[in-house]
Protein backbone atom coordinates (compact mmCIF):
# COMPACT_ATOMS: atom_id res chain seq x y z
CA UNK A 1 0.00 0.00 0.00
CA UNK A 2 1.36 3.42 -0.99
CA UNK A 3 1.48 5.67 2.08
CA UNK A 4 3.25 8.73 0.64
CA UNK A 5 3.21 9.91 -2.96
CA UNK A 6 5.08 12.93 -4.31
CA UNK A 7 3.92 14.07 -7.75
CA UNK A 8 6.02 16.49 -9.81
CA UNK A 9 7.32 18.22 -6.69
CA UNK A 10 9.50 21.29 -7.23
CA UNK A 11 11.00 23.69 -4.72
CA UNK A 12 12.45 27.08 -5.60
CA UNK A 13 14.08 29.40 -3.05
CA UNK A 14 14.53 33.12 -3.65
CA UNK A 15 17.96 34.33 -2.55
CA UNK A 16 18.26 38.06 -3.17
CA UNK A 17 17.52 38.48 -6.87
CA UNK A 18 18.44 34.88 -7.68
CA UNK A 19 16.15 31.87 -7.78
CA UNK A 20 17.63 28.58 -6.62
CA UNK A 21 16.01 25.30 -7.61
CA UNK A 22 16.33 22.89 -4.70
CA UNK A 23 14.11 20.12 -6.12
CA UNK A 24 13.20 19.33 -9.73
CA UNK A 25 10.12 17.31 -10.67
CA UNK A 26 10.41 14.76 -7.88
CA UNK A 27 8.13 11.74 -8.29
CA UNK A 28 8.31 9.24 -5.46
CA UNK A 29 6.17 6.60 -3.80
CA UNK A 30 6.80 5.25 -0.31
CA UNK A 31 4.94 2.16 0.81
CA UNK A 32 3.51 1.67 4.26
CA UNK A 33 6.05 -0.05 6.50
CA UNK A 34 9.11 0.90 4.44
CA UNK A 35 12.44 1.92 5.90
CA UNK A 36 13.73 4.30 3.23
CA UNK A 37 17.03 6.15 3.17
CA UNK A 38 17.69 9.35 1.24
CA UNK A 39 21.32 9.93 0.26
CA UNK A 40 23.24 12.49 -1.75
CA UNK A 41 25.88 15.22 -1.50
CA UNK A 42 25.52 18.24 0.79
CA UNK A 43 23.15 20.75 -0.75
CA UNK A 44 21.55 18.16 -3.04
CA UNK A 45 18.02 18.67 -1.71
CA UNK A 46 17.72 15.79 0.78
CA UNK A 47 16.56 17.82 3.76
CA UNK A 48 14.32 19.94 1.54
CA UNK A 49 12.57 16.81 0.31
CA UNK A 50 12.17 15.58 3.88
CA UNK A 51 10.65 18.87 5.03
CA UNK A 52 8.17 18.85 2.13
CA UNK A 53 7.10 15.25 2.67
CA UNK A 54 6.77 15.97 6.40
CA UNK A 55 4.55 19.07 5.99
CA UNK A 56 7.17 21.47 7.29
CA UNK A 57 7.60 23.38 4.02
CA UNK A 58 5.23 23.50 1.02
CA UNK A 59 6.48 22.73 -2.47
CA UNK A 60 6.62 25.55 -4.98
CA UNK A 61 4.46 23.33 -7.14
CA UNK A 62 3.45 19.70 -7.25
CA UNK A 63 1.44 17.57 -4.84
CA UNK A 64 2.12 15.40 -1.80
CA UNK A 65 -0.41 12.74 -0.86
CA UNK A 66 -0.23 10.96 2.49
CA UNK A 67 -2.68 8.14 2.99
CA UNK A 68 -4.38 9.42 -0.21
CA UNK A 69 -4.89 12.90 1.28
CA UNK A 70 -3.52 15.84 -0.73
CA UNK A 71 -1.99 17.39 2.35
CA UNK A 72 -0.95 20.77 0.93
CA UNK A 73 -4.50 21.30 -0.33
CA UNK A 74 -5.61 21.38 3.30
CA UNK A 75 -5.93 24.71 5.17
CA UNK A 76 -2.84 25.50 7.24
CA UNK A 77 -4.63 24.72 10.50
CA UNK A 78 -5.63 21.30 9.18
CA UNK A 79 -2.07 20.73 7.97
CA UNK A 80 -0.81 21.40 11.50
CA UNK A 81 -3.38 18.98 12.94
CA UNK A 82 -2.43 16.32 10.41
CA UNK A 83 1.28 16.76 11.13
CA UNK A 84 0.82 16.51 14.90
CA UNK A 85 -1.33 13.38 14.66
CA UNK A 86 0.38 11.38 11.93
CA UNK A 87 3.99 12.57 11.52
CA UNK A 88 7.04 12.34 13.76
CA UNK A 89 10.32 14.20 13.19
CA UNK A 90 13.81 13.57 14.53
CA UNK A 91 16.38 16.29 13.85
CA UNK A 92 20.17 16.14 13.91
CA UNK A 93 20.37 18.66 16.77
CA UNK A 94 17.71 16.86 18.89
CA UNK A 95 15.87 20.15 19.71
CA UNK A 96 15.04 19.13 23.27
CA UNK A 97 13.78 21.77 25.71
CA UNK A 98 16.77 22.21 28.07
CA UNK A 99 14.78 22.96 31.25
CA UNK A 100 12.39 20.01 30.83
CA UNK A 101 13.16 16.47 31.93
CA UNK A 102 13.31 13.57 29.50
CA UNK A 103 9.78 12.61 30.51
CA UNK A 104 8.44 16.15 30.11
CA UNK A 105 10.08 16.51 26.69
CA UNK A 106 8.40 13.33 25.50
CA UNK A 107 5.04 14.44 26.92
CA UNK A 108 5.07 17.70 24.92
CA UNK A 109 3.32 16.36 21.78
CA UNK A 110 0.58 14.91 23.98
CA UNK A 111 -0.48 18.27 25.39
CA UNK A 112 -2.80 19.00 22.46
CA UNK A 113 -4.37 15.52 22.43
CA UNK A 114 -6.75 16.15 25.29
CA UNK A 115 -5.53 13.08 27.16
CA UNK A 116 -5.48 13.28 30.93
CA UNK A 117 -2.11 14.08 32.46
CA UNK A 118 -1.83 10.59 33.99
CA UNK A 119 -2.45 9.01 30.60
CA UNK A 120 0.11 11.34 29.00
CA UNK A 121 2.66 10.32 31.61
CA UNK A 122 1.96 6.62 31.09
CA UNK A 123 2.34 6.96 27.32
CA UNK A 124 5.60 8.88 27.69
CA UNK A 125 7.01 6.40 30.20
CA UNK A 126 6.09 3.50 27.94
CA UNK A 127 7.91 4.91 24.93
CA UNK A 128 10.96 5.91 27.01
CA UNK A 129 11.11 2.32 28.23
CA UNK A 130 10.90 1.21 24.61
CA UNK A 131 13.96 3.27 23.64
CA UNK A 132 15.97 2.05 26.64
CA UNK A 133 15.66 5.00 29.05
CA UNK A 134 13.58 3.41 31.80
CA UNK A 135 15.64 4.84 34.66
CA UNK A 136 16.21 8.34 33.25
CA UNK A 137 12.77 9.95 33.24
CA UNK A 138 13.86 12.81 35.50
CA UNK A 139 17.16 13.67 33.78
CA UNK A 140 17.54 17.03 32.07
CA UNK A 141 19.04 16.98 28.55
CA UNK A 142 22.43 18.19 29.81
CA UNK A 143 22.51 15.21 32.17
CA UNK A 144 22.21 12.78 29.26
CA UNK A 145 24.77 11.59 26.73
CA UNK A 146 24.35 12.45 23.05
CA UNK A 147 22.95 9.02 22.30
CA UNK A 148 20.51 9.29 25.20
CA UNK A 149 19.36 12.71 24.03
CA UNK A 150 18.76 11.23 20.59
CA UNK A 151 16.68 8.46 22.17
CA UNK A 152 14.57 11.08 23.98
CA UNK A 153 14.08 12.89 20.66
CA UNK A 154 13.01 9.63 19.02
CA UNK A 155 10.65 8.84 21.90
CA UNK A 156 9.09 12.30 21.56
CA UNK A 157 8.66 11.75 17.81
CA UNK A 158 6.86 8.42 18.17
CA UNK A 159 4.83 8.93 21.36
CA UNK A 160 1.77 9.84 19.26
CA UNK A 161 2.18 6.61 17.24
CA UNK A 162 2.66 8.42 13.91
CA UNK A 163 2.11 6.86 10.50
CA UNK A 164 5.58 7.94 9.43
CA UNK A 165 8.80 8.98 11.14
CA UNK A 166 11.17 11.38 9.37
CA UNK A 167 14.78 11.49 10.54
CA UNK A 168 17.25 14.08 9.25
CA UNK A 169 20.84 12.90 9.84
CA UNK A 170 19.92 11.27 13.17
CA UNK A 171 23.43 9.86 13.69
CA UNK A 172 25.37 12.82 12.31
CA UNK A 173 26.64 14.08 15.68
CA UNK A 174 27.13 10.66 17.30
CA UNK A 175 30.13 8.35 17.47
CA UNK A 176 29.96 5.26 15.27
CA UNK A 177 28.96 2.84 18.05
CA UNK A 178 26.15 5.05 19.35
CA UNK A 179 25.07 5.79 15.79
CA UNK A 180 24.67 2.09 15.04
CA UNK A 181 22.64 1.67 18.24
CA UNK A 182 20.29 4.41 17.03
CA UNK A 183 19.94 2.72 13.63
CA UNK A 184 19.14 -0.56 15.41
CA UNK A 185 16.46 1.34 17.34
CA UNK A 186 14.98 2.64 14.09
CA UNK A 187 14.98 -0.91 12.75
CA UNK A 188 13.08 -2.04 15.84
CA UNK A 189 10.51 0.75 15.44
CA UNK A 190 10.13 -0.12 11.76
CA UNK A 191 9.42 -3.75 12.69
CA UNK A 192 6.46 -2.44 14.71
CA UNK A 193 4.97 -0.97 11.53
CA UNK A 194 6.23 2.63 11.59
CA UNK A 195 7.27 3.86 8.16
CA UNK A 196 10.68 5.55 8.37
CA UNK A 197 12.30 7.98 5.93
CA UNK A 198 15.85 8.85 6.93
CA UNK A 199 18.36 11.27 5.44
CA UNK A 200 21.93 10.11 5.98
CA UNK A 201 25.45 10.66 4.68
CA UNK A 202 26.74 7.42 6.20
CA UNK A 203 26.77 4.36 3.88
CA UNK A 204 27.02 2.06 6.91
CA UNK A 205 23.49 3.07 7.86
CA UNK A 206 22.24 1.37 4.69
CA UNK A 207 22.74 -2.09 6.16
CA UNK A 208 19.32 -2.02 7.82
CA UNK A 209 17.17 0.00 5.41
CA UNK A 210 14.86 -1.58 2.85
CA UNK A 211 15.36 0.94 0.04
CA UNK A 212 17.64 3.83 -0.87
CA UNK A 213 17.05 6.80 -3.13
CA UNK A 214 19.79 9.13 -4.28
CA UNK A 215 19.41 12.88 -4.89
CA UNK A 216 21.89 15.07 -6.70
CA UNK A 217 21.39 18.73 -7.71
CA UNK A 218 17.72 18.44 -6.81
CA UNK A 219 17.08 15.46 -9.09
CA UNK A 220 16.15 11.94 -8.10
CA UNK A 221 18.85 9.83 -9.76
CA UNK A 222 19.13 6.23 -10.85
CA UNK A 223 22.90 5.99 -10.50
CA UNK A 224 24.99 4.90 -7.53
CA UNK A 225 28.24 6.04 -6.04
CA UNK A 226 30.92 3.33 -6.29
CA UNK A 227 31.58 3.21 -2.56
CA UNK A 228 27.98 2.19 -1.91
CA UNK A 229 28.18 -1.02 -3.92
CA UNK A 230 29.22 -3.13 -0.92
CA UNK A 231 25.76 -2.55 0.54
CA UNK A 232 23.26 -4.73 -1.34
CA UNK A 233 20.20 -2.74 -0.20
CA UNK A 234 21.58 0.38 -1.88
CA UNK A 235 21.32 -1.19 -5.34
CA UNK A 236 17.58 -1.44 -5.72
CA UNK A 237 14.58 0.72 -6.51
CA UNK A 238 16.22 3.85 -7.84
CA UNK A 239 14.14 6.19 -9.97
CA UNK A 240 15.10 9.15 -12.06
C-alpha positions in Angstrom: 0.0 0.0 0.0 1.4 3.4 -1.0 1.5 5.7 2.1 3.3 8.7 0.6 3.2 9.9 -3.0 5.1 12.9 -4.3 3.9 14.1 -7.7 6.0 16.5 -9.8 7.3 18.2 -6.7 9.5 21.3 -7.2 11.0 23.7 -4.7 12.5 27.1 -5.6 14.1 29.4 -3.0 14.5 33.1 -3.7 18.0 34.3 -2.6 18.3 38.1 -3.2 17.5 38.5 -6.9 18.4 34.9 -7.7 16.1 31.9 -7.8 17.6 28.6 -6.6 16.0 25.3 -7.6 16.3 22.9 -4.7 14.1 20.1 -6.1 13.2 19.3 -9.7 10.1 17.3 -10.7 10.4 14.8 -7.9 8.1 11.7 -8.3 8.3 9.2 -5.5 6.2 6.6 -3.8 6.8 5.2 -0.3 4.9 2.2 0.8 3.5 1.7 4.3 6.0 0.0 6.5 9.1 0.9 4.4 12.4 1.9 5.9 13.7 4.3 3.2 17.0 6.2 3.2 17.7 9.4 1.2 21.3 9.9 0.3 23.2 12.5 -1.7 25.9 15.2 -1.5 25.5 18.2 0.8 23.1 20.7 -0.8 21.6 18.2 -3.0 18.0 18.7 -1.7 17.7 15.8 0.8 16.6 17.8 3.8 14.3 19.9 1.5 12.6 16.8 0.3 12.2 15.6 3.9 10.6 18.9 5.0 8.2 18.9 2.1 7.1 15.2 2.7 6.8 16.0 6.4 4.6 19.1 6.0 7.2 21.5 7.3 7.6 23.4 4.0 5.2 23.5 1.0 6.5 22.7 -2.5 6.6 25.6 -5.0 4.5 23.3 -7.1 3.5 19.7 -7.3 1.4 17.6 -4.8 2.1 15.4 -1.8 -0.4 12.7 -0.9 -0.2 11.0 2.5 -2.7 8.1 3.0 -4.4 9.4 -0.2 -4.9 12.9 1.3 -3.5 15.8 -0.7 -2.0 17.4 2.4 -1.0 20.8 0.9 -4.5 21.3 -0.3 -5.6 21.4 3.3 -5.9 24.7 5.2 -2.8 25.5 7.2 -4.6 24.7 10.5 -5.6 21.3 9.2 -2.1 20.7 8.0 -0.8 21.4 11.5 -3.4 19.0 12.9 -2.4 16.3 10.4 1.3 16.8 11.1 0.8 16.5 14.9 -1.3 13.4 14.7 0.4 11.4 11.9 4.0 12.6 11.5 7.0 12.3 13.8 10.3 14.2 13.2 13.8 13.6 14.5 16.4 16.3 13.8 20.2 16.1 13.9 20.4 18.7 16.8 17.7 16.9 18.9 15.9 20.1 19.7 15.0 19.1 23.3 13.8 21.8 25.7 16.8 22.2 28.1 14.8 23.0 31.2 12.4 20.0 30.8 13.2 16.5 31.9 13.3 13.6 29.5 9.8 12.6 30.5 8.4 16.2 30.1 10.1 16.5 26.7 8.4 13.3 25.5 5.0 14.4 26.9 5.1 17.7 24.9 3.3 16.4 21.8 0.6 14.9 24.0 -0.5 18.3 25.4 -2.8 19.0 22.5 -4.4 15.5 22.4 -6.8 16.2 25.3 -5.5 13.1 27.2 -5.5 13.3 30.9 -2.1 14.1 32.5 -1.8 10.6 34.0 -2.5 9.0 30.6 0.1 11.3 29.0 2.7 10.3 31.6 2.0 6.6 31.1 2.3 7.0 27.3 5.6 8.9 27.7 7.0 6.4 30.2 6.1 3.5 27.9 7.9 4.9 24.9 11.0 5.9 27.0 11.1 2.3 28.2 10.9 1.2 24.6 14.0 3.3 23.6 16.0 2.1 26.6 15.7 5.0 29.1 13.6 3.4 31.8 15.6 4.8 34.7 16.2 8.3 33.2 12.8 10.0 33.2 13.9 12.8 35.5 17.2 13.7 33.8 17.5 17.0 32.1 19.0 17.0 28.5 22.4 18.2 29.8 22.5 15.2 32.2 22.2 12.8 29.3 24.8 11.6 26.7 24.4 12.5 23.1 22.9 9.0 22.3 20.5 9.3 25.2 19.4 12.7 24.0 18.8 11.2 20.6 16.7 8.5 22.2 14.6 11.1 24.0 14.1 12.9 20.7 13.0 9.6 19.0 10.6 8.8 21.9 9.1 12.3 21.6 8.7 11.8 17.8 6.9 8.4 18.2 4.8 8.9 21.4 1.8 9.8 19.3 2.2 6.6 17.2 2.7 8.4 13.9 2.1 6.9 10.5 5.6 7.9 9.4 8.8 9.0 11.1 11.2 11.4 9.4 14.8 11.5 10.5 17.3 14.1 9.3 20.8 12.9 9.8 19.9 11.3 13.2 23.4 9.9 13.7 25.4 12.8 12.3 26.6 14.1 15.7 27.1 10.7 17.3 30.1 8.4 17.5 30.0 5.3 15.3 29.0 2.8 18.1 26.1 5.0 19.4 25.1 5.8 15.8 24.7 2.1 15.0 22.6 1.7 18.2 20.3 4.4 17.0 19.9 2.7 13.6 19.1 -0.6 15.4 16.5 1.3 17.3 15.0 2.6 14.1 15.0 -0.9 12.8 13.1 -2.0 15.8 10.5 0.7 15.4 10.1 -0.1 11.8 9.4 -3.8 12.7 6.5 -2.4 14.7 5.0 -1.0 11.5 6.2 2.6 11.6 7.3 3.9 8.2 10.7 5.6 8.4 12.3 8.0 5.9 15.8 8.8 6.9 18.4 11.3 5.4 21.9 10.1 6.0 25.5 10.7 4.7 26.7 7.4 6.2 26.8 4.4 3.9 27.0 2.1 6.9 23.5 3.1 7.9 22.2 1.4 4.7 22.7 -2.1 6.2 19.3 -2.0 7.8 17.2 0.0 5.4 14.9 -1.6 2.8 15.4 0.9 0.0 17.6 3.8 -0.9 17.0 6.8 -3.1 19.8 9.1 -4.3 19.4 12.9 -4.9 21.9 15.1 -6.7 21.4 18.7 -7.7 17.7 18.4 -6.8 17.1 15.5 -9.1 16.2 11.9 -8.1 18.8 9.8 -9.8 19.1 6.2 -10.9 22.9 6.0 -10.5 25.0 4.9 -7.5 28.2 6.0 -6.0 30.9 3.3 -6.3 31.6 3.2 -2.6 28.0 2.2 -1.9 28.2 -1.0 -3.9 29.2 -3.1 -0.9 25.8 -2.5 0.5 23.3 -4.7 -1.3 20.2 -2.7 -0.2 21.6 0.4 -1.9 21.3 -1.2 -5.3 17.6 -1.4 -5.7 14.6 0.7 -6.5 16.2 3.8 -7.8 14.1 6.2 -10.0 15.1 9.2 -12.1 
